[in-house]
């Protein structure tokens, strides 16, 4: 797998009390007020329609949809090939274990999880 450099300041943020099941993508370093540019994470149901909403802290369709969406965004993957291949890994190792109310996940953390399983990815992609 080619080494890809990800910007460490891209963060995926959830806060069930403030955003419900929406997940924000914060881009760029924080400014003096502690703010970043943000956008809502797209569900990417065009790649796989697993659930109508995101979920975390468990395994299942809504957690799988979140893992798929995060990876598609992380890879900036239009066709979703890598995201579709790797979302079960991210779901089981990360998404199922996230705090149920509030969490932050960085692109750097995602890259480390994937890199730790790059041999598995290379075998399946061949």
DAQUI-V896387 format. One record per pair of residues at least 4 apart in sequence whose ideal C-beta (glycine too) atoms are under 6 Angstrom apart, sorted by sequence separation. I is the first residue (numbers start at 1). J is the second residue. D is the distance in Angstrom with one decimal. If there is no record, write none. Layout:
<<I & J & D> <I & J & D>>
//
This chain:
<<15 & 19 & 5.4> <30 & 34 & 5.1> <31 & 35 & 5.3> <45 & 49 & 4.5> <59 & 63 & 5.6> <70 & 74 & 5.9> <80 & 84 & 5.0> <82 & 86 & 6.0> <83 & 87 & 5.8> <87 & 91 & 5.9> <90 & 94 & 5.2> <91 & 95 & 4.7> <92 & 96 & 5.8> <99 & 103 & 4.9> <105 & 109 & 5.7> <111 & 115 & 5.8> <121 & 125 & 5.9> <58 & 63 & 5.9> <72 & 77 & 4.8> <77 & 82 & 5.4> <98 & 103 & 4.6> <30 & 36 & 5.3> <77 & 83 & 4.9> <55 & 62 & 2.9> <56 & 63 & 5.8> <75 & 82 & 5.0> <28 & 36 & 5.4> <54 & 62 & 5.8> <55 & 63 & 5.0> <72 & 80 & 5.4> <14 & 23 & 5.0> <28 & 37 & 5.3> <53 & 62 & 5.5> <26 & 36 & 4.1> <27 & 37 & 4.8> <51 & 61 & 4.0> <56 & 66 & 6.0> <12 & 23 & 5.7> <13 & 24 & 4.6> <50 & 61 & 4.6> <51 & 62 & 4.2> <54 & 65 & 6.0> <72 & 83 & 4.0> <26 & 38 & 4.9> <54 & 66 & 4.2> <71 & 83 & 3.8> <12 & 25 & 5.9> <13 & 26 & 5.8> <24 & 38 & 4.9> <25 & 39 & 5.2> <50 & 64 & 4.8> <51 & 65 & 4.2> <11 & 26 & 4.5> <50 & 65 & 4.4> <68 & 83 & 5.5> <71 & 86 & 5.6> <25 & 41 & 5.2> <71 & 87 & 5.5> <10 & 27 & 5.7> <22 & 40 & 5.7> <23 & 41 & 4.2> <9 & 28 & 5.8> <68 & 87 & 4.1> <71 & 90 & 5.9> <9 & 29 & 5.1> <48 & 68 & 5.9> <67 & 87 & 4.2> <93 & 113 & 5.8> <67 & 90 & 4.1> <44 & 68 & 5.8> <67 & 91 & 3.9> <44 & 69 & 4.7> <43 & 69 & 5.5> <64 & 91 & 5.1> <41 & 69 & 5.4> <44 & 72 & 4.7> <63 & 91 & 5.2> <67 & 95 & 4.8> <89 & 117 & 5.8> <66 & 95 & 5.5> <23 & 54 & 5.7> <21 & 53 & 4.6> <63 & 95 & 4.7> <21 & 54 & 4.7> <47 & 80 & 3.8> <63 & 96 & 5.8> <74 & 107 & 5.7> <74 & 110 & 5.2> <59 & 96 & 4.6> <58 & 96 & 5.9> <56 & 95 & 5.2> <57 & 98 & 5.6> <56 & 98 & 4.3> <57 & 100 & 3.8> <12 & 70 & 5.6> <16 & 101 & 4.9> <15 & 102 & 4.7> <14 & 103 & 5.4> <13 & 104 & 5.1> <11 & 104 & 5.4> <12 & 105 & 4.5> <11 & 106 & 5.2> <10 & 107 & 4.2> <8 & 108 & 4.4> <6 & 107 & 4.0> <6 & 111 & 5.0> <1 & 118 & 4.5> <1 & 121 & 5.5> <1 & 122 & 5.7>>
//
